Amino acid sequence: MILISNLLLSIAQVLHFLIYTVVLTLVLSSVLPWLNLPSASAFSHVCNRMVEPLLAPIRRWIRPISGFDFSYLVLLLILVFIDQLVVGSLMDYARLLK
């Protein structure tokens, strides 16, 4: 049981890291265009290419309202919800098995 518990805990930690890497990329891709730094444009382009496939389905359902794109906020809330629900439950279950 300890092996399964450690495996589940490791999977949960990797998922947690991946989710918060996407959250950081999402925040950077929304903030970097406001800075107008020429050196940040290439990095901003890479961030946008990583986040855009996740934002596109949300943008189909939520259109910009008065020029504000709320898809970033919706994606952020979805990612935090997944982290809390799925990853948190997986970590709790792994600790329960020990």
C-alpha positions in Angstrom: 0.0 0.0 0.0 2.9 2.3 0.7 4.1 2.0 -3.0 0.6 2.9 -4.3 0.3 5.8 -1.8 3.7 7.2 -2.9 2.8 6.8 -6.6 -0.5 8.6 -6.1 1.2 11.4 -4.1 3.9 11.8 -6.8 1.2 12.0 -9.5 -0.7 14.6 -7.5 2.4 16.7 -7.0 3.3 16.6 -10.7 -0.2 17.6 -11.6 -0.1 20.4 -9.1 3.2 21.6 -10.6 1.8 21.5 -14.2 -1.4 23.3 -13.3 0.5 26.1 -11.6 3.0 26.3 -14.4 0.0 26.9 -16.7 -1.4 29.5 -14.2 2.0 31.4 -14.2 2.1 31.3 -18.0 -1.5 32.5 -18.2 -0.7 35.5 -15.9 2.5 36.3 -17.8 0.7 36.2 -21.1 -1.9 38.6 -19.9 0.5 41.0 -18.2 3.4 41.2 -20.7 1.5 43.0 -23.5 0.8 45.9 -21.1 4.5 46.4 -20.5 5.4 47.1 -24.2 9.0 45.8 -23.7 10.7 44.9 -27.0 12.8 42.2 -25.2 9.6 40.6 -23.8 7.8 40.3 -27.1 9.4 36.9 -28.0 8.7 35.5 -24.5 5.1 36.9 -24.7 4.6 35.2 -28.0 5.7 31.8 -26.5 3.4 32.3 -23.6 0.5 33.1 -25.9 1.1 30.0 -28.0 1.0 27.9 -24.9 -2.1 29.4 -23.4 -4.2 30.0 -26.6 -5.3 26.4 -27.1 -6.8 26.5 -23.6 -8.4 29.9 -24.1 -10.0 29.2 -27.5 -12.8 26.9 -26.3 -13.7 29.4 -23.5 -13.7 32.3 -25.9 -16.3 30.5 -28.0 -18.7 30.6 -25.0 -17.7 33.9 -23.4 -17.2 36.8 -25.8 -15.3 40.0 -24.8 -17.6 42.4 -22.9 -16.9 46.1 -23.5 -13.4 45.2 -24.7 -12.5 43.1 -21.7 -11.6 39.5 -22.3 -12.8 37.4 -19.3 -11.6 34.1 -20.7 -8.3 34.5 -18.8 -10.2 34.8 -15.5 -12.5 31.9 -16.3 -9.5 29.7 -17.2 -7.7 30.7 -14.0 -10.8 29.8 -12.0 -11.1 26.4 -13.8 -7.5 25.6 -13.1 -7.7 26.5 -9.5 -10.9 24.5 -9.1 -9.2 21.4 -10.8 -6.2 21.8 -8.5 -8.3 22.0 -5.4 -10.7 19.3 -6.3 -8.8 16.7 -8.2 -5.3 17.2 -7.0 -6.3 17.8 -3.4 -8.5 14.7 -3.4 -5.7 12.6 -4.9 -3.3 13.9 -2.2 -5.7 13.2 0.6 -6.4 9.7 -0.7 -2.7 9.0 -1.0 -2.1 10.1 2.6 -5.1 8.0 3.7 -3.5 4.9 2.2 -0.3 5.3 4.2 
